[in-house]
Amino acid sequence: MGGIISAFGALEAGRQQQAIYNEQARQGRVSAQLERDIAARNAATIEEQRKQAVKTTERENIRHLGSAEAMIGVTGAQSTGSLIDVLSDLTLQASLREKKVDVAGRTRIQDVLFAGEINAFNLINRANLSVARGRAARSQAQFQALASFAGEFTGDGIFAD
């Protein structure tokens, strides 16, 4: 009779262990989604900062180009030759500054999203591992129950712990 009770005890213990592991897996999946959500919110914030930085850079560039044109006008120089080259170079540099700010912002966004996805991936892997541990605990409990049950009927103690 003790073998039958041990068998049911082992089955219940395995079921409880599996339930614990499954809950850990559920929590891991919820945490993974939270990581993705946080990364998306952070990326949205960075996107707004990027847009603002690009606008600020555009305004600074317009101011610098306007100052350069005003200096040329004050000197009374003709807008030909090397002066046009200077203005062209200043315009090109201004465009490059805008692109640099834009690309830096976009790179930060990708970094934040990638980091969030990596964290989520790790949490999902841990969740999957918990599910596997739960299944293993349940299988081990079933084997122990079978051994206890078989030991009850064989009486030779081969399957006893």
C-alpha positions as a Markdown table, in Angstrom:
| # | Residue | x | y | z |
|---|---|---|---|---|
| 1 | Met | 0.0 | 0.0 | 0.0 |
| 2 | Gly | 2.9 | 2.3 | 0.7 |
| 3 | Gly | 4.1 | 2.0 | -2.9 |
| 4 | Ile | 0.8 | 3.3 | -4.2 |
| 5 | Ile | 0.8 | 6.2 | -1.8 |
| 6 | Ser | 4.4 | 7.0 | -2.8 |
| 7 | Ala | 3.4 | 6.8 | -6.5 |
| 8 | Phe | 0.5 | 9.3 | -6.1 |
| 9 | Gly | 2.8 | 11.6 | -4.0 |
| 10 | Ala | 5.5 | 11.5 | -6.7 |
| 11 | Leu | 2.9 | 12.3 | -9.4 |
| 12 | Glu | 1.6 | 15.3 | -7.4 |
| 13 | Ala | 5.1 | 16.6 | -6.6 |
| 14 | Gly | 5.9 | 16.4 | -10.4 |
| 15 | Arg | 2.7 | 18.2 | -11.3 |
| 16 | Gln | 3.5 | 20.9 | -8.8 |
| 17 | Gln | 7.0 | 21.3 | -10.0 |
| 18 | Gln | 5.8 | 21.5 | -13.6 |
| 19 | Ala | 3.3 | 24.2 | -12.5 |
| 20 | Ile | 6.0 | 26.2 | -10.9 |
| 21 | Tyr | 8.2 | 26.0 | -14.0 |
| 22 | Asn | 5.3 | 26.9 | -16.2 |
| 23 | Glu | 4.6 | 30.0 | -14.1 |
| 24 | Gln | 8.2 | 31.0 | -14.3 |
| 25 | Ala | 8.0 | 30.6 | -18.1 |
| 26 | Arg | 4.8 | 32.7 | -18.2 |
| 27 | Gln | 6.5 | 35.4 | -16.2 |
| 28 | Gly | 9.5 | 35.3 | -18.5 |
| 29 | Arg | 7.3 | 35.8 | -21.6 |
| 30 | Val | 5.6 | 38.7 | -19.9 |
| 31 | Ser | 9.0 | 40.2 | -19.1 |
| 32 | Ala | 10.1 | 39.7 | -22.6 |
| 33 | Gln | 7.1 | 41.6 | -24.0 |
| 34 | Leu | 7.8 | 44.4 | -21.4 |
| 35 | Glu | 11.4 | 44.6 | -22.7 |
| 36 | Arg | 10.1 | 45.1 | -26.2 |
| 37 | Asp | 7.6 | 47.7 | -25.1 |
| 38 | Ile | 10.2 | 49.6 | -23.1 |
| 39 | Ala | 12.6 | 49.5 | -26.1 |
| 40 | Ala | 9.9 | 50.8 | -28.4 |
| 41 | Arg | 9.0 | 53.7 | -26.0 |
| 42 | Asn | 12.7 | 54.6 | -25.7 |
| 43 | Ala | 13.1 | 54.4 | -29.4 |
| 44 | Ala | 10.1 | 56.7 | -29.9 |
| 45 | Thr | 11.6 | 59.2 | -27.4 |
| 46 | Ile | 15.0 | 59.1 | -29.3 |
| 47 | Glu | 13.1 | 59.6 | -32.5 |
| 48 | Glu | 11.6 | 62.8 | -31.2 |
| 49 | Gln | 15.0 | 63.9 | -29.9 |
| 50 | Arg | 16.5 | 63.1 | -33.4 |
| 51 | Lys | 13.9 | 65.1 | -35.2 |
| 52 | Gln | 14.5 | 68.1 | -32.8 |
| 53 | Ala | 18.3 | 67.8 | -33.2 |
| 54 | Val | 17.9 | 67.8 | -37.0 |
| 55 | Lys | 15.7 | 70.9 | -36.9 |
| 56 | Thr | 18.1 | 72.6 | -34.5 |
| 57 | Thr | 21.0 | 71.7 | -36.9 |
| 58 | Glu | 19.1 | 73.0 | -39.9 |
| 59 | Arg | 18.4 | 76.3 | -38.1 |
| 60 | Glu | 22.1 | 76.7 | -37.1 |
| 61 | Asn | 23.1 | 75.9 | -40.7 |
| 62 | Ile | 20.8 | 78.6 | -42.1 |
| 63 | Arg | 22.1 | 81.1 | -39.5 |
| 64 | His | 25.8 | 80.2 | -40.4 |
| 65 | Leu | 25.1 | 80.4 | -44.2 |
| 66 | Gly | 23.3 | 83.7 | -43.7 |
| 67 | Ser | 26.2 | 85.1 | -41.7 |
| 68 | Ala | 28.6 | 84.0 | -44.4 |
| 69 | Glu | 26.5 | 85.6 | -47.2 |
| 70 | Ala | 26.2 | 88.8 | -45.1 |
| 71 | Met | 30.0 | 88.9 | -44.6 |
| 72 | Ile | 30.5 | 88.6 | -48.3 |
| 73 | Gly | 27.9 | 91.4 | -48.9 |
| 74 | Val | 29.6 | 93.6 | -46.3 |
| 75 | Thr | 32.9 | 93.3 | -48.0 |
| 76 | Gly | 31.4 | 94.3 | -51.3 |
| 77 | Ala | 32.9 | 91.2 | -53.0 |
| 78 | Gln | 31.4 | 89.9 | -56.2 |
| 79 | Ser | 29.5 | 86.6 | -56.0 |
| 80 | Thr | 31.7 | 84.9 | -58.4 |
| 81 | Gly | 34.6 | 82.4 | -58.5 |
| 82 | Ser | 36.1 | 81.5 | -55.2 |
| 83 | Leu | 33.3 | 83.1 | -53.2 |
| 84 | Ile | 30.7 | 80.9 | -54.8 |
| 85 | Asp | 33.1 | 77.9 | -54.1 |
| 86 | Val | 33.2 | 79.0 | -50.4 |
| 87 | Leu | 29.4 | 79.2 | -50.2 |
| 88 | Ser | 29.0 | 75.9 | -51.9 |
| 89 | Asp | 31.5 | 74.3 | -49.5 |
| 90 | Leu | 29.7 | 75.8 | -46.5 |
| 91 | Thr | 26.3 | 74.5 | -47.9 |
| 92 | Leu | 27.9 | 71.0 | -48.3 |
| 93 | Gln | 29.3 | 71.1 | -44.8 |
| 94 | Ala | 25.9 | 72.1 | -43.5 |
| 95 | Ser | 24.2 | 69.3 | -45.3 |
| 96 | Leu | 26.8 | 66.8 | -43.9 |
| 97 | Arg | 26.2 | 68.1 | -40.3 |
| 98 | Glu | 22.5 | 67.5 | -40.8 |
| 99 | Lys | 23.0 | 64.0 | -42.1 |
| 100 | Lys | 25.5 | 63.2 | -39.3 |
| 101 | Val | 22.9 | 64.2 | -36.6 |
| 102 | Asp | 20.2 | 62.3 | -38.5 |
| 103 | Val | 22.2 | 59.1 | -38.9 |
| 104 | Ala | 23.4 | 59.3 | -35.2 |
| 105 | Gly | 19.8 | 59.5 | -34.0 |
| 106 | Arg | 18.7 | 56.6 | -36.3 |
| 107 | Thr | 21.7 | 54.5 | -35.1 |
| 108 | Arg | 20.7 | 55.1 | -31.5 |
| 109 | Ile | 17.1 | 54.0 | -32.2 |
| 110 | Gln | 18.4 | 50.8 | -33.9 |
| 111 | Asp | 20.7 | 50.1 | -30.9 |
| 112 | Val | 17.9 | 50.5 | -28.4 |
| 113 | Leu | 15.5 | 48.3 | -30.4 |
| 114 | Phe | 18.2 | 45.7 | -30.9 |
| 115 | Ala | 19.1 | 45.7 | -27.2 |
| 116 | Gly | 15.5 | 45.3 | -26.3 |
| 117 | Glu | 15.1 | 42.4 | -28.7 |
| 118 | Ile | 18.2 | 40.7 | -27.4 |
| 119 | Asn | 16.9 | 41.0 | -23.8 |
| 120 | Ala | 13.5 | 39.7 | -24.9 |
| 121 | Phe | 15.2 | 36.8 | -26.7 |
| 122 | Asn | 17.1 | 35.9 | -23.6 |
| 123 | Leu | 14.0 | 36.0 | -21.5 |
| 124 | Ile | 12.1 | 33.8 | -24.0 |
| 125 | Asn | 15.0 | 31.3 | -24.0 |
| 126 | Arg | 14.8 | 31.2 | -20.2 |
| 127 | Ala | 11.1 | 30.7 | -20.4 |
| 128 | Asn | 11.5 | 27.8 | -22.8 |
| 129 | Leu | 14.1 | 26.3 | -20.5 |
| 130 | Ser | 11.7 | 26.5 | -17.6 |
| 131 | Val | 9.0 | 24.7 | -19.7 |
| 132 | Ala | 11.6 | 22.0 | -20.5 |
| 133 | Arg | 12.5 | 21.7 | -16.8 |
| 134 | Gly | 8.9 | 21.4 | -15.9 |
| 135 | Arg | 8.4 | 18.6 | -18.4 |
| 136 | Ala | 11.5 | 16.9 | -17.1 |
| 137 | Ala | 10.3 | 17.2 | -13.5 |
| 138 | Arg | 6.9 | 15.7 | -14.5 |
| 139 | Ser | 8.5 | 12.9 | -16.4 |
| 140 | Gln | 10.9 | 12.1 | -13.5 |
| 141 | Ala | 7.9 | 12.1 | -11.2 |
| 142 | Gln | 6.0 | 9.7 | -13.5 |
| 143 | Phe | 9.0 | 7.4 | -13.6 |
| 144 | Gln | 9.3 | 7.5 | -9.8 |
| 145 | Ala | 5.6 | 6.8 | -9.5 |
| 146 | Leu | 5.9 | 3.8 | -11.8 |
| 147 | Ala | 8.9 | 2.5 | -9.9 |
| 148 | Ser | 7.0 | 2.8 | -6.6 |
| 149 | Phe | 3.9 | 1.3 | -8.0 |
| 150 | Ala | 5.9 | -1.6 | -9.6 |
| 151 | Gly | 7.8 | -2.1 | -6.3 |
| 152 | Glu | 4.5 | -2.5 | -4.5 |
| 153 | Phe | 3.5 | -5.4 | -6.7 |
| 154 | Thr | 6.8 | -7.1 | -7.2 |
| 155 | Gly | 7.8 | -6.9 | -3.5 |
| 156 | Asp | 11.4 | -7.5 | -4.4 |
| 157 | Gly | 12.5 | -3.9 | -3.9 |
| 158 | Ile | 14.3 | -3.5 | -7.2 |
| 159 | Phe | 12.6 | -0.2 | -8.0 |
| 160 | Ala | 12.7 | 1.1 | -4.4 |
| 161 | Asp | 14.5 | 4.4 | -3.7 |
